[in-house]
Amino acid sequence: MSARDQARPRRSDFGAVVGGVTLPFCAMNAAGSVTAMSDVRALAQSRSGAVVLHTTTVHPFVHPEFRSLQNPGFDKLAPLARELAASIAGSTIEEFAFLARAFGGAGVAAVELNLGEAWVEATLAPCERATVLEELAGRTKEASTAPIWVRLPERMALPYRAVVGALAASGAQAVIARNEFTGFEKLLLEAPMLDVVAIGSIASGYDVSRAISKGAKAVQVGPTLGPDGIAIFGRLEREMRIARRERTGGAPRAC
């Protein structure tokens, strides 16, 4: 059992397994929702099922047109990333593979390829060509000792069938898509072999339960955590427990 596990109460009734990673709770933060390291440490002690770090690039990124991606570079975060989930972005397949290897070596629980970042779409654009997407996911899979999760952009040129085919062929284990019918729900129809995570539009325990009931393995809360901040995960869990008691009389049911 890790130090992080010892510091946090273990839960299994609302737990989940996403892309080979066992989570104590089926809701986690989305990359970018927490940036300060003090908040990351607090999140690690919260009821969040996982801690997803801010999306990181090879070099410090300060481009004024892509403010959401501004970060100090992987070498500042990799030493702190053990047992967390790293989110990475690059303008080339080589940069993605380098980061996947670096964070895998640092002992992260999972590596998320954040293809939803505008900078990635403007440079590499992997969701416009299935061959590029398959090579990207495959190269990062080979480079990393950690499971590969892929976060899709909100809009894609490729049809879902082509996206799923490329990811499945590459060995990616989970895919993250927006929480709406044309997002994760439509993706579920094409991706029975991938674990699907719904991202966004999560404000209550009902929202979590609704996504899980439709087939998502877990949810990500973002792009911000809202007025509750890190405490939102405790509230989501409480609301899910209350709803379960009202529905079943208290019988446990995993996500």
C-alpha positions as a Markdown table, in Angstrom:
| # | Residue | x | y | z |
|---|---|---|---|---|
| 1 | Met | 0.0 | 0.0 | 0.0 |
| 2 | Ser | 1.4 | 3.4 | -1.0 |
| 3 | Ala | 1.7 | 6.4 | 1.3 |
| 4 | Arg | -1.0 | 8.1 | -0.7 |
| 5 | Asp | -3.3 | 5.1 | -0.1 |
| 6 | Gln | -2.5 | 5.1 | 3.6 |
| 7 | Ala | -3.4 | 8.8 | 3.9 |
| 8 | Arg | -6.7 | 8.5 | 2.3 |
| 9 | Pro | -9.7 | 6.2 | 3.3 |
| 10 | Arg | -10.1 | 3.4 | 0.8 |
| 11 | Arg | -13.5 | 3.0 | -0.9 |
| 12 | Ser | -14.8 | 0.4 | -3.2 |
| 13 | Asp | -18.5 | 0.9 | -3.5 |
| 14 | Phe | -18.1 | 3.9 | -5.9 |
| 15 | Gly | -14.7 | 2.8 | -7.2 |
| 16 | Ala | -13.8 | 2.2 | -10.9 |
| 17 | Val | -11.1 | 0.7 | -13.0 |
| 18 | Val | -10.1 | 3.0 | -15.9 |
| 19 | Gly | -7.5 | 1.7 | -18.5 |
| 20 | Gly | -6.0 | -0.7 | -16.0 |
| 21 | Val | -5.8 | 1.9 | -13.2 |
| 22 | Thr | -7.9 | 1.2 | -10.1 |
| 23 | Leu | -9.6 | 4.4 | -8.7 |
| 24 | Pro | -11.1 | 4.6 | -5.2 |
| 25 | Phe | -13.8 | 6.9 | -6.6 |
| 26 | Cys | -15.2 | 7.2 | -10.1 |
| 27 | Ala | -14.8 | 11.1 | -10.3 |
| 28 | Met | -11.5 | 12.9 | -10.7 |
| 29 | Asn | -10.4 | 16.3 | -11.8 |
| 30 | Ala | -9.7 | 17.2 | -15.4 |
| 31 | Ala | -6.2 | 18.4 | -16.5 |
| 32 | Gly | -6.0 | 22.2 | -16.0 |
| 33 | Ser | -8.6 | 22.4 | -13.2 |
| 34 | Val | -5.8 | 22.6 | -10.6 |
| 35 | Thr | -2.5 | 24.3 | -11.3 |
| 36 | Ala | -0.8 | 25.4 | -8.0 |
| 37 | Met | 1.2 | 22.6 | -6.4 |
| 38 | Ser | -0.4 | 23.4 | -3.0 |
| 39 | Asp | -3.8 | 22.6 | -4.6 |
| 40 | Val | -2.4 | 19.4 | -6.2 |
| 41 | Arg | -1.3 | 18.3 | -2.7 |
| 42 | Ala | -4.7 | 19.1 | -1.3 |
| 43 | Leu | -6.4 | 17.3 | -4.1 |
| 44 | Ala | -4.3 | 14.2 | -3.4 |
| 45 | Gln | -5.8 | 14.2 | 0.1 |
| 46 | Ser | -9.4 | 14.8 | -1.1 |
| 47 | Arg | -12.1 | 12.4 | -2.2 |
| 48 | Ser | -11.1 | 12.7 | -5.8 |
| 49 | Gly | -10.5 | 9.2 | -7.4 |
| 50 | Ala | -7.3 | 10.4 | -9.1 |
| 51 | Val | -5.1 | 13.5 | -9.4 |
| 52 | Val | -4.6 | 14.6 | -13.0 |
| 53 | Leu | -1.8 | 17.1 | -13.3 |
| 54 | His | -1.8 | 20.2 | -15.4 |
| 55 | Thr | -1.0 | 19.4 | -19.1 |
| 56 | Thr | 2.8 | 19.5 | -19.5 |
| 57 | Thr | 5.1 | 20.1 | -22.5 |
| 58 | Val | 8.8 | 19.2 | -23.0 |
| 59 | His | 9.9 | 22.8 | -22.5 |
| 60 | Pro | 8.4 | 25.6 | -20.5 |
| 61 | Phe | 5.4 | 26.9 | -22.4 |
| 62 | Val | 4.5 | 30.5 | -22.3 |
| 63 | His | 2.9 | 31.2 | -25.7 |
| 64 | Pro | 0.4 | 34.0 | -25.2 |
| 65 | Glu | -2.1 | 32.6 | -27.7 |
| 66 | Phe | -2.4 | 29.3 | -25.9 |
| 67 | Arg | -2.7 | 30.4 | -22.2 |
| 68 | Ser | -4.4 | 27.2 | -21.0 |
| 69 | Leu | -1.3 | 25.2 | -21.8 |
| 70 | Gln | 1.2 | 27.5 | -20.0 |
| 71 | Asn | 3.4 | 25.3 | -17.8 |
| 72 | Pro | 6.9 | 25.1 | -16.4 |
| 73 | Gly | 8.0 | 22.1 | -18.4 |
| 74 | Phe | 8.0 | 18.4 | -17.6 |
| 75 | Asp | 11.2 | 18.4 | -15.6 |
| 76 | Lys | 9.5 | 20.5 | -12.9 |
| 77 | Leu | 6.5 | 18.2 | -12.6 |
| 78 | Ala | 8.0 | 14.7 | -13.2 |
| 79 | Pro | 9.7 | 14.5 | -9.8 |
| 80 | Leu | 6.3 | 15.2 | -8.1 |
| 81 | Ala | 4.2 | 12.9 | -10.3 |
| 82 | Arg | 4.6 | 9.5 | -8.7 |
| 83 | Glu | 1.2 | 7.7 | -8.5 |
| 84 | Leu | -0.6 | 10.7 | -10.1 |
| 85 | Ala | -1.9 | 10.9 | -13.7 |
| 86 | Ala | 0.2 | 13.0 | -16.1 |
| 87 | Ser | -1.4 | 14.9 | -18.9 |
| 88 | Ile | 1.0 | 15.7 | -21.8 |
| 89 | Ala | 1.0 | 17.7 | -25.0 |
| 90 | Gly | 3.4 | 18.2 | -27.9 |
| 91 | Ser | 3.7 | 19.5 | -31.4 |
| 92 | Thr | 5.3 | 16.2 | -32.7 |
| 93 | Ile | 5.0 | 12.5 | -32.1 |
| 94 | Glu | 8.5 | 12.5 | -30.8 |
| 95 | Glu | 7.7 | 15.1 | -28.1 |
| 96 | Phe | 4.7 | 13.0 | -26.9 |
| 97 | Ala | 6.8 | 9.8 | -26.8 |
| 98 | Phe | 9.6 | 11.6 | -24.9 |
| 99 | Leu | 7.1 | 12.8 | -22.3 |
| 100 | Ala | 5.4 | 9.4 | -22.0 |
| 101 | Arg | 8.7 | 7.8 | -21.3 |
| 102 | Ala | 9.7 | 10.5 | -18.8 |
| 103 | Phe | 6.5 | 10.3 | -16.8 |
| 104 | Gly | 6.3 | 6.6 | -17.0 |
| 105 | Gly | 9.8 | 6.4 | -15.6 |
| 106 | Ala | 8.7 | 8.8 | -12.8 |
| 107 | Gly | 6.1 | 6.3 | -11.7 |
| 108 | Val | 2.8 | 7.9 | -12.8 |
| 109 | Ala | -0.4 | 5.9 | -12.6 |
| 110 | Ala | -1.4 | 6.8 | -16.1 |
| 111 | Val | -0.3 | 9.1 | -19.0 |
| 112 | Glu | -3.1 | 11.2 | -20.6 |
| 113 | Leu | -2.4 | 12.4 | -24.2 |
| 114 | Asn | -4.3 | 15.7 | -24.2 |
| 115 | Leu | -5.3 | 16.0 | -27.9 |
| 116 | Gly | -7.9 | 18.6 | -26.9 |
| 117 | Glu | -5.3 | 21.3 | -26.4 |
| 118 | Ala | -5.7 | 24.0 | -29.2 |
| 119 | Trp | -1.9 | 24.0 | -29.6 |
| 120 | Val | -1.9 | 20.3 | -30.4 |
| 121 | Glu | -4.7 | 20.7 | -32.9 |
| 122 | Ala | -2.9 | 23.6 | -34.5 |
| 123 | Thr | 0.4 | 21.7 | -34.9 |
| 124 | Leu | 0.3 | 17.9 | -35.0 |
| 125 | Ala | -3.5 | 17.7 | -35.5 |
| 126 | Pro | -3.7 | 14.0 | -34.8 |
| 127 | Cys | -7.5 | 13.8 | -35.0 |
| 128 | Glu | -7.5 | 14.8 | -38.6 |
| 129 | Arg | -5.6 | 11.7 | -39.9 |
| 130 | Ala | -6.1 | 8.2 | -38.6 |
| 131 | Thr | -2.6 | 7.1 | -39.5 |
| 132 | Val | -1.1 | 10.0 | -37.4 |
| 133 | Leu | -3.4 | 9.2 | -34.5 |
| 134 | Glu | -2.5 | 5.5 | -34.5 |
| 135 | Glu | 1.2 | 6.2 | -34.7 |
| 136 | Leu | 1.0 | 8.8 | -31.9 |
| 137 | Ala | -0.9 | 6.5 | -29.5 |
| 138 | Gly | 1.3 | 3.5 | -30.5 |
| 139 | Arg | 4.6 | 5.3 | -30.0 |
| 140 | Thr | 3.6 | 6.7 | -26.6 |
| 141 | Lys | 2.3 | 3.2 | -25.6 |
| 142 | Glu | 5.7 | 1.7 | -26.5 |
| 143 | Ala | 7.5 | 4.5 | -24.6 |
| 144 | Ser | 5.6 | 4.4 | -21.4 |
| 145 | Thr | 5.4 | 1.9 | -18.6 |
| 146 | Ala | 2.1 | 3.5 | -17.5 |
| 147 | Pro | -1.3 | 2.9 | -19.2 |
| 148 | Ile | -2.2 | 5.4 | -22.0 |
| 149 | Trp | -5.4 | 7.4 | -21.8 |
| 150 | Val | -6.4 | 9.7 | -24.7 |
| 151 | Arg | -8.3 | 12.9 | -24.3 |
| 152 | Leu | -10.1 | 13.8 | -27.5 |
| 153 | Pro | -10.9 | 17.3 | -28.7 |
| 154 | Glu | -14.5 | 18.5 | -28.6 |
| 155 | Arg | -14.7 | 18.5 | -32.4 |
| 156 | Met | -12.9 | 16.1 | -34.8 |
| 157 | Ala | -12.5 | 15.7 | -38.5 |
| 158 | Leu | -12.3 | 12.0 | -38.2 |
| 159 | Pro | -15.5 | 9.9 | -37.5 |
| 160 | Tyr | -15.6 | 8.1 | -34.2 |
| 161 | Arg | -15.2 | 4.7 | -35.9 |
| 162 | Ala | -11.8 | 5.7 | -37.4 |
| 163 | Val | -10.7 | 7.2 | -34.1 |
| 164 | Val | -11.6 | 4.1 | -32.1 |
| 165 | Gly | -10.0 | 1.9 | -34.7 |
| 166 | Ala | -6.7 | 3.8 | -34.5 |
| 167 | Leu | -6.7 | 3.8 | -30.7 |
| 168 | Ala | -7.6 | 0.2 | -30.3 |
| 169 | Ala | -4.9 | -0.8 | -32.9 |
| 170 | Ser | -2.3 | 1.2 | -31.0 |
| 171 | Gly | -3.0 | -0.3 | -27.6 |
| 172 | Ala | -4.5 | 2.8 | -25.8 |
| 173 | Gln | -6.6 | 1.7 | -22.9 |
| 174 | Ala | -9.0 | 4.6 | -22.2 |
| 175 | Val | -10.5 | 7.5 | -24.0 |
| 176 | Ile | -11.8 | 10.7 | -22.5 |
| 177 | Ala | -14.7 | 12.5 | -24.4 |
| 178 | Arg | -17.0 | 15.4 | -23.6 |
| 179 | Asn | -20.1 | 14.6 | -21.5 |
| 180 | Glu | -22.9 | 14.8 | -24.1 |
| 181 | Phe | -24.6 | 12.6 | -26.6 |
| 182 | Thr | -22.4 | 13.5 | -29.5 |
| 183 | Gly | -19.4 | 13.0 | -27.2 |
| 184 | Phe | -18.9 | 10.0 | -24.9 |
| 185 | Glu | -22.4 | 8.5 | -25.5 |
| 186 | Lys | -21.8 | 8.3 | -29.3 |
| 187 | Leu | -18.3 | 7.1 | -28.7 |
| 188 | Leu | -19.5 | 4.2 | -26.5 |
| 189 | Leu | -21.4 | 2.8 | -29.5 |
| 190 | Glu | -18.1 | 2.4 | -31.4 |
| 191 | Ala | -15.7 | 1.6 | -28.5 |
| 192 | Pro | -16.7 | -1.4 | -26.5 |
| 193 | Met | -13.0 | -2.4 | -26.2 |
| 194 | Leu | -11.9 | 1.0 | -24.6 |
| 195 | Asp | -12.8 | 2.4 | -21.2 |
| 196 | Val | -14.6 | 5.7 | -21.8 |
| 197 | Val | -14.4 | 8.6 | -19.4 |
| 198 | Ala | -16.9 | 11.5 | -19.6 |
| 199 | Ile | -15.5 | 15.0 | -19.1 |
| 200 | Gly | -17.4 | 18.2 | -18.2 |
| 201 | Ser | -20.9 | 19.1 | -17.1 |
| 202 | Ile | -20.5 | 17.4 | -13.8 |
| 203 | Ala | -22.0 | 19.5 | -11.0 |
| 204 | Ser | -23.8 | 16.9 | -8.8 |
| 205 | Gly | -23.8 | 13.3 | -7.7 |
| 206 | Tyr | -26.7 | 12.8 | -10.1 |
| 207 | Asp | -24.5 | 13.9 | -13.0 |
| 208 | Val | -21.9 | 11.3 | -12.1 |
| 209 | Ser | -24.4 | 8.5 | -11.7 |
| 210 | Arg | -26.1 | 9.5 | -14.9 |
| 211 | Ala | -22.8 | 9.2 | -16.9 |
| 212 | Ile | -21.9 | 5.9 | -15.2 |
| 213 | Ser | -25.3 | 4.5 | -15.9 |
| 214 | Lys | -24.9 | 5.3 | -19.6 |
| 215 | Gly | -21.6 | 3.4 | -19.8 |
| 216 | Ala | -18.8 | 5.7 | -18.7 |
| 217 | Lys | -16.3 | 4.1 | -16.4 |
| 218 | Ala | -15.6 | 7.4 | -14.7 |
| 219 | Val | -15.9 | 11.2 | -15.1 |
| 220 | Gln | -13.6 | 14.1 | -15.0 |
| 221 | Val | -14.7 | 17.4 | -13.4 |
| 222 | Gly | -13.5 | 20.5 | -15.4 |
| 223 | Pro | -12.4 | 22.8 | -16.9 |
| 224 | Thr | -12.8 | 24.2 | -13.4 |
| 225 | Leu | -13.9 | 22.7 | -10.1 |
| 226 | Gly | -16.5 | 25.4 | -9.5 |
| 227 | Pro | -17.3 | 27.2 | -6.3 |
| 228 | Asp | -16.7 | 24.2 | -4.1 |
| 229 | Gly | -13.2 | 23.8 | -5.3 |
| 230 | Ile | -11.5 | 20.5 | -4.2 |
| 231 | Ala | -14.4 | 19.9 | -1.8 |
| 232 | Ile | -16.6 | 19.1 | -4.8 |
| 233 | Phe | -15.5 | 15.4 | -4.7 |
| 234 | Gly | -16.7 | 14.9 | -1.2 |
| 235 | Arg | -20.0 | 16.5 | -2.1 |
| 236 | Leu | -20.4 | 14.3 | -5.2 |
| 237 | Glu | -19.8 | 11.2 | -3.1 |
| 238 | Arg | -22.2 | 12.2 | -0.4 |
| 239 | Glu | -24.9 | 12.9 | -3.0 |
| 240 | Met | -24.3 | 9.6 | -4.7 |
| 241 | Arg | -24.6 | 7.8 | -1.3 |
| 242 | Ile | -27.9 | 9.6 | -0.5 |
| 243 | Ala | -29.3 | 8.8 | -3.9 |
| 244 | Arg | -28.3 | 5.2 | -3.5 |
| 245 | Arg | -30.0 | 4.9 | -0.1 |
| 246 | Glu | -33.2 | 6.4 | -1.5 |
| 247 | Arg | -33.1 | 4.1 | -4.5 |
| 248 | Thr | -32.0 | 0.8 | -3.0 |
| 249 | Gly | -32.2 | 1.1 | 0.7 |
| 250 | Gly | -28.4 | 1.2 | 1.1 |
| 251 | Ala | -27.2 | -1.8 | -0.9 |
| 252 | Pro | -23.6 | -1.1 | -2.2 |
| 253 | Arg | -23.2 | -0.9 | -6.0 |
| 254 | Ala | -19.9 | -0.2 | -7.7 |
| 255 | Cys | -19.5 | 2.4 | -10.5 |
